[in-house]
Amino acid sequence: MNKAFKKIDKTRRAVVRSAGAALAFALASTVAAPSLAHAAYPDRPIKFIVPYSPGGLGDSFARLVAQGLSERLGQAVIVENMPGASQAIGAAAAAKAAPDGYTLFMGTQSGLVLNPIAQKKVPFDPVKDFAPVSMLFSSPLFLVVHPSVAAKTVPELIALAKSRPDELTVATIGDGTSTNLGALMFQKRAGVKFMHVPYKGSAPAITDVLAGRVDVFFEGGASALPYVRQGKLRALASTAEERTEKAAPGLPTLKESFPGLSLEVWFGIVAPAGTPKPVIDLLNKEIKAVQTSARIHELAANLGADVVPSTPEELGERIRKELVEYTTIMRAAK
């Protein structure tokens, strides 16, 4: 009886040890699985949400970056334009996407900083809902007018606006965007007021400015400068810190009329919060490689923009810092 019990007990302990080993193996396999999955990333196309209509500054850069990433990653990076609601439509879609590295979003100063400040409620949190990946570039805005506007300099535009209060119109790509902020900052410093005409993106806005239906526009170089060079629009100034001689020779900055008045808007890439760090790190590395491309630098120089590599941490810090800084500025501008 005693021997039988010992035999049963020995068998039981062997089974327990075997089950424990199996459990340990299963747990180890579970822990290792994500790493093995990430090692294969990417194994299918990546969606790149751009919160602009096709053809503007952000869209132009996004397509070059997507092409470069496609070549380096060996998978298609497909640009999906989602304009509207001052970039909130695209941002909300990206925030709700699976955090697996297969959805990226062109996060901008307008979409992740200015719009959340300007709007009482947006369907995403710019800090909690996104994982920063990398900065892409920064750019000034260009103050352009239709040739029918009787102003060839900033002082002349101010004098004209004061002589015709609330008559001159200004296009923007929506409330809480960089184009809106540029227009507001200018009006406040110049002591003038334009009639605000918001659009869903650069393309429809520039179309109406070209047609003379809107008088003034603060816009990026991709949309504005080709028409300036063709004589279809007149550039009066840029919001750059220094003159952008290659992009617009001889064009003054607004700082020359109003010391301290400058605005550099930035564009970057973020992913849904929770995207694995190995994926973020890989994307950051490959984006930096794409940013060395001669095509990227040529486009930037021609548009008065600067290519700006960064770490994910630097982009995250920039977003958090500007949310505080621009809250103060925009509340002052009401």
C-alpha positions in Angstrom: 0.0 0.0 0.0 2.8 2.3 1.0 4.8 1.4 -2.1 1.8 2.0 -4.4 1.2 5.4 -2.9 4.9 6.4 -3.5 4.7 5.2 -7.1 1.5 7.3 -7.6 3.1 10.3 -6.0 6.2 10.0 -8.1 4.1 9.8 -11.2 2.1 12.9 -10.2 5.2 15.0 -9.6 6.6 14.0 -13.0 3.3 15.1 -14.6 3.4 18.4 -12.8 7.0 19.0 -13.9 6.1 18.2 -17.5 3.1 20.5 -17.3 5.2 23.3 -15.8 7.8 22.9 -18.5 5.0 23.1 -21.2 3.5 26.2 -19.5 7.0 27.9 -19.4 7.5 27.1 -23.1 4.1 28.5 -24.0 4.7 31.7 -22.0 8.1 32.1 -23.6 6.6 31.5 -27.1 3.9 34.1 -26.3 6.5 36.7 -25.2 8.7 36.0 -28.2 5.8 36.1 -30.7 5.6 39.9 -31.1 9.4 40.1 -31.6 9.1 37.5 -34.3 6.2 39.3 -35.9 8.0 42.6 -35.8 11.1 41.0 -37.4 8.9 40.5 -40.5 7.5 44.0 -40.6 6.3 45.2 -43.0 4.8 42.2 -44.8 1.9 44.1 -46.5 1.2 47.6 -47.8 1.2 50.6 -45.3 -1.5 53.2 -45.4 -0.3 56.8 -45.0 -3.2 59.2 -44.1 -2.6 62.8 -45.3 -5.1 65.3 -43.9 -5.0 67.5 -47.0 -6.6 67.4 -50.5 -4.1 66.5 -53.2 -1.6 69.0 -54.6 -0.7 71.2 -51.6 2.6 71.5 -49.7 1.9 68.6 -47.2 0.6 66.3 -49.9 3.6 67.0 -52.2 6.1 66.0 -49.4 4.0 63.1 -48.3 4.1 61.5 -51.7 7.9 61.9 -52.0 8.3 60.4 -48.6 5.9 57.6 -49.3 7.8 56.7 -52.5 11.1 56.7 -50.7 9.7 54.5 -47.9 8.2 52.1 -50.4 11.6 51.7 -52.0 13.4 51.1 -48.7 10.8 48.9 -47.0 10.0 46.8 -50.0 6.2 47.4 -49.5 3.8 49.9 -51.0 3.2 53.0 -48.8 -0.2 54.2 -50.1 -1.1 57.9 -49.5 -4.8 58.3 -48.6 -6.0 61.9 -48.6 -8.5 62.7 -45.8 -9.1 66.4 -45.8 -11.7 68.2 -43.7 -12.5 69.6 -40.2 -9.2 71.3 -40.0 -7.4 67.9 -40.3 -9.5 66.3 -37.6 -11.1 63.8 -39.9 -7.8 62.3 -40.9 -6.4 62.5 -37.3 -9.4 60.7 -35.9 -9.2 57.9 -38.4 -5.5 57.4 -37.7 -6.1 57.5 -33.9 -8.6 54.7 -34.2 -6.5 52.5 -36.4 -4.8 49.3 -35.2 -1.4 50.1 -33.6 0.4 47.6 -35.8 2.6 49.9 -37.9 0.4 49.6 -41.0 -1.3 53.0 -40.5 0.7 56.2 -40.4 -0.5 59.8 -40.2 1.0 63.1 -41.4 0.8 64.9 -38.1 1.2 68.6 -38.4 1.3 71.7 -36.3 -2.1 72.5 -37.6 -3.7 69.1 -36.9 -2.0 68.2 -33.7 -1.5 71.6 -32.0 -3.6 74.4 -33.4 -6.8 72.6 -34.2 -7.1 71.0 -30.7 -6.6 74.4 -29.2 -9.0 76.2 -31.4 -11.8 73.7 -31.3 -13.7 73.0 -28.0 -13.7 69.3 -28.7 -11.9 67.1 -31.3 -12.3 63.3 -31.6 -8.7 62.5 -30.5 -6.1 63.5 -28.0 -2.9 64.8 -29.7 -0.7 63.4 -27.0 -2.4 60.2 -25.7 -3.7 58.9 -29.0 -0.5 59.0 -31.1 3.1 57.7 -31.0 5.5 60.2 -32.6 7.7 58.7 -35.3 9.7 61.6 -36.9 9.7 65.2 -38.0 9.7 65.6 -41.8 10.2 69.3 -42.6 9.2 72.8 -41.7 8.1 75.7 -43.9 7.1 79.3 -43.8 3.9 80.6 -45.3 3.8 83.0 -48.2 1.5 86.0 -48.2 0.1 86.1 -51.7 -2.7 88.2 -53.3 -4.6 88.0 -56.6 -3.0 90.5 -59.1 -6.2 92.5 -59.1 -5.5 93.5 -55.5 -4.0 97.0 -55.7 -1.1 96.3 -53.3 2.5 95.4 -54.3 4.0 95.6 -50.8 2.9 94.8 -47.2 2.5 98.5 -46.3 0.3 99.0 -49.4 -1.9 95.9 -48.4 -2.3 97.3 -44.9 -3.3 100.8 -46.3 -5.8 99.1 -48.7 -7.3 97.0 -45.9 -7.7 100.0 -43.7 -9.4 102.0 -46.5 -11.8 99.1 -47.1 -12.6 97.5 -43.7 -14.0 94.0 -43.8 -14.0 94.0 -47.6 -10.8 92.2 -48.4 -11.2 88.4 -48.1 -8.6 85.9 -46.8 -8.6 82.2 -47.6 -7.6 79.6 -45.1 -7.8 75.8 -45.0 -10.0 76.0 -41.9 -10.2 77.3 -38.4 -7.3 76.2 -36.2 -4.9 75.7 -39.1 -1.5 77.3 -39.7 -3.0 79.3 -42.6 -5.6 80.6 -40.2 -3.0 81.4 -37.6 -0.8 83.3 -40.1 -3.8 85.4 -41.2 -4.8 86.1 -37.6 -1.3 87.1 -36.5 -0.9 89.4 -39.5 -4.3 91.1 -38.9 -3.5 91.6 -35.2 -0.1 93.2 -35.8 -1.2 95.3 -38.8 -4.4 96.5 -37.1 -6.6 95.3 -40.0 -9.5 92.9 -40.5 -10.1 90.6 -43.4 -13.3 88.6 -44.1 -12.5 84.9 -43.4 -13.2 82.3 -46.1 -12.4 78.8 -44.9 -11.8 75.8 -47.3 -11.2 72.1 -46.8 -7.8 72.2 -48.3 -5.1 74.1 -50.3 -6.4 73.0 -53.7 -9.9 74.5 -53.5 -8.6 77.6 -51.7 -5.9 78.4 -54.2 -8.4 77.8 -57.1 -10.6 80.6 -55.8 -7.6 82.9 -55.1 -6.4 82.4 -58.7 -9.9 83.1 -60.0 -10.0 86.4 -58.0 -12.9 85.3 -55.8 -10.7 85.6 -52.7 -8.1 88.4 -52.3 -5.5 87.2 -49.8 -3.9 83.8 -48.8 -1.2 82.7 -46.4 -0.1 79.5 -48.0 2.9 77.1 -48.3 5.3 77.2 -51.2 4.1 74.1 -53.0 0.7 75.7 -53.8 1.6 79.3 -54.0 5.0 79.8 -55.5 4.5 78.1 -58.9 1.7 80.6 -59.6 3.8 83.5 -58.3 6.5 82.5 -60.8 3.9 82.4 -63.6 2.6 85.9 -62.6 -0.9 84.5 -61.7 -0.4 85.5 -58.0 1.6 88.2 -56.4 3.8 87.4 -53.3 4.2 90.2 -50.8 6.2 88.5 -48.0 6.9 85.2 -46.2 6.6 84.3 -42.6 10.2 82.9 -42.5 12.9 83.9 -40.0 15.1 84.9 -43.0 14.5 85.5 -46.6 14.1 82.4 -48.8 16.2 83.6 -51.7 16.3 80.4 -53.7 12.5 79.9 -53.5 11.5 83.5 -53.8 14.4 85.9 -54.7 14.1 89.3 -53.2 10.9 88.6 -51.3 10.9 90.3 -47.9 9.8 88.6 -44.6 7.0 89.9 -42.4 9.6 90.4 -39.7 11.0 93.3 -41.7 7.7 95.1 -41.3 6.8 93.6 -37.9 9.7 92.6 -35.7 9.1 89.2 -34.1 6.4 88.2 -36.5 7.4 84.8 -38.0 5.7 81.5 -38.4 7.4 78.2 -39.3 4.9 75.4 -39.7 6.1 71.8 -39.3 5.0 68.4 -40.7 5.9 65.0 -39.2 4.7 61.4 -39.1 2.9 59.8 -36.1 1.4 56.3 -35.6 -1.5 55.2 -33.5 -0.6 55.0 -29.8 0.6 51.5 -28.8 2.5 50.9 -32.0 5.4 48.7 -30.9 8.7 50.5 -30.3 10.7 48.3 -32.7 8.4 49.3 -35.5 8.6 53.0 -34.5 12.4 52.8 -34.4 12.6 51.1 -37.8 10.3 53.7 -39.4 12.3 56.5 -37.8 15.5 55.0 -39.2 14.1 54.6 -42.7 12.5 58.1 -42.8 15.9 59.6 -41.9 17.4 57.7 -44.8 14.7 59.0 -47.1 15.3 62.6 -45.9 18.8 62.4 -47.3 17.4 62.1 -50.8 18.5 64.8 -53.3 14.9 65.0 -54.5 13.6 65.8 -51.1 16.2 68.6 -50.5 15.6 70.0 -54.0 11.8 70.2 -53.4 12.4 71.8 -50.0 14.8 74.4 -51.3 12.5 75.4 -54.2 9.6 75.8 -51.7 11.5 77.7 -49.1 11.2 74.7 -46.7 13.8 72.9 -44.5 14.2 69.1 -44.1 14.1 68.4 -40.4 15.2 64.9 -39.1 14.3 64.1 -35.5 14.0 61.3 -33.0 10.5 60.2 -31.9 11.1 61.8 -28.5 12.0 65.2 -30.1 8.8 65.3 -32.1 6.7 64.3 -29.0 8.4 67.1 -27.0 7.7 69.6 -29.7 4.0 68.7 -29.7 3.7 69.0 -26.0 5.6 72.3 -25.8 3.6 74.0 -28.6 0.3 72.9 -27.1 1.2 75.2 -24.2 2.8 77.9 -26.2 0.1 78.3 -28.8 -2.7 78.1 -26.3 -1.4 81.4 -24.9 -1.1 82.9 -28.4 -4.4 81.8 -29.8 -6.4 82.8 -26.7 -4.8 86.3 -26.9 -6.0 86.4 -30.6 -9.4 85.0 -29.5 
